[in-house]
Structure formats: structure tokens, C-alpha cells
């Protein structure tokens, strides 16, 4: 999270007043999309709740049923309710997804245009430099540097956009769960959120160690590969091909080993989130049972918590992946930011 805030601060410093206002408005629309996500859950489970007709009161439960009744004046006809209510739910969910797509596209477009302007600014700065400063290999180095800066900034900005979108979704979904059942939500968040946070930070430590070892192995393999080819004639004359080949192979083996471990560990949070979600649902059933609620009456709540849990699991997995990308790119991002400031 610290890296995320640092990247946002740097991004903010690169924006003028007008673009800062646009960025704040786009961030606000992400939370509007999150609010639509929350409302979508209520609509779906409101529709499901309305499928049961109470013969005693002569009414169907849920906001969707009340809306259908206002339109038709008929609360008993299941076919009418299913047709009109189902169409309304589908229309709302489609609209919600269109809104979410437009909002995320808008944020991504804005950040990519910022990155585009940064790259153009860099090129303009280099082109304005004295002619004698551009000779031979230095020109190639400048070209590679501008391309690297564009790539790193793109990765970091897109990760920030994804984190903001998922944070908005998680905030709104958590707010909905608190409204539905605050005790169950807070208890689940305390137990499973604490376990998830502990696993996440432990995993970050392991990944940082694996990343450092993988980087060291990559450096060694690159060294032996470069030395053997750049000094090809000397390598053959000194009969050192076996030495370079063996050391390159060992370094490459070490590099791929750590790479495999990092890839396996990167998948771990998703598996943990699914286990925690299952535990949360089972725990919710147990809580509602001992709380005196009948299972039939508790089904809408359980369904809502299960559906919300799936959405939160997906958002948490994407958020973890985005944070991982930021962690991998931040060192280069910070270095390149200083270069941008110099230009």
C-alpha cells in the first residue's frame, strides 16, 4: 500500500491543475461504479426473495416485487413477476457492467495519455540537448531508456487504476454487507480479514526474497552469456567454452527455479481467498443457526454473503496481482521519475 501511495503522489506531481481535477472526477466515478455493483447485488437477491409468495399477507418480498406490483397491480402472478422482474434485473446488470467498463476505460485512457505526454516530453528534452552529446552507442541508450520509461510507467499507472477500481468495489460491497448484517460482517472481517492480511504480508516477504534471488541469478546468467559471446575468439582460443556453458547453465537453472517458485506463490492468494470464502459461508450458516434464524429465512442473507464473497475474492486477487506488479516495477519507476524531472 505504501508503494501505491508513493506512485499516486508522483502521478499527482506530474499533473497540472486541470488534469488533477479530471483525475479526482474519474476516481469519484470509480466509486459510483462500485455503488452500482453494490446495488446490483441487492437487485439480484431482491428478485430471488420475491419469488416466494406469502399467502398470509398476499405479498412478495423485496424491492423488485414492489416495483412490479406498482406497474401491474398484481403480486400473485409468478409468470408476470418473473418476466418483468427478470427483465428489469437483466437490464440493470447490463447497464451496471457498461458503466463499469466505461469508467475503467476512462481512467486507463487518462493515465495512458499522461504517460504519452511524459514520453514526448523526454524525447523533446533529449532532442534539445547539444549535438555533441549524441554519439555512437549513446543514441541507442537514449532510445532504449525512453522505451523503458514508457513501459514501466504504463505498468505502474495501469496497476494503480486497477487498485483504485478494486478498492472502490471492495468498499461498496463491504458497506452493503454491514448494512445487511453488521455483526456477521464485522466478525467475518475480523477473523478472515486478519488471517488473509497475515498470509498476504508473509507472502510478500517470501516473494521479495525470491525476487532478489531470481534477479541475482538472472544477472549471473546474463554475465556469463555476454562474456562468452563478446569474447568469442578468446573463449575458443583458451578452450573456455565449457566453463562459460556450465556456469551459464547453472545460473539459468537457478533463475528458472526461483521464477517457478514465484509463479506458484503468486497463485497462492487466490487459493487462500477461496478457502477463506468457504469458511466464511460455513461460519455464516453456523452463526445464523445459533442466532435463532431459520435456514429458510436466512437463505437470502447467505446468498448475498456468498455472492459478495465471490466478488470480493476476485477483487482481492486482482488487487494482490496489481500490488505485486507495483512492487516489481517501483524501483525502476522511482529511478525513471528522477530522469523525467531532469528533463
Secondary structure, 3 states (H helix, E strand, C coil): CHHHHHHHHHHHHCCCHHHHHHHHHHHHHHHHHHHHHHHHHHHHHHHHHCCCEECCCCEECCHHHHHHHHHHCCCCCHHHHHHHHHHHHHHHHHHHHHHHHHHHHHHHHHHHHHHHHHHHHHHHHHHCCCHHHCCCHHHHHHHHHHHHHHHHHHHHHHHHHHHHHHHHHHHHHHHHHHHHCHHHHHHHHHHHHHHHHHHHHHHHHHHHHHHHHHHHHHHHHHHHHHHHHHCHHHHHHCCCHHHHHHHHHHHHHHHHHHHHHHHHHHHHHHHHHHHHHHHHHHHHHHHHHHCCCCHHHHHHHHHHHHHHHHHHHHHHHHHHHHHHHHHHHHHHHHHHHHHHHHC
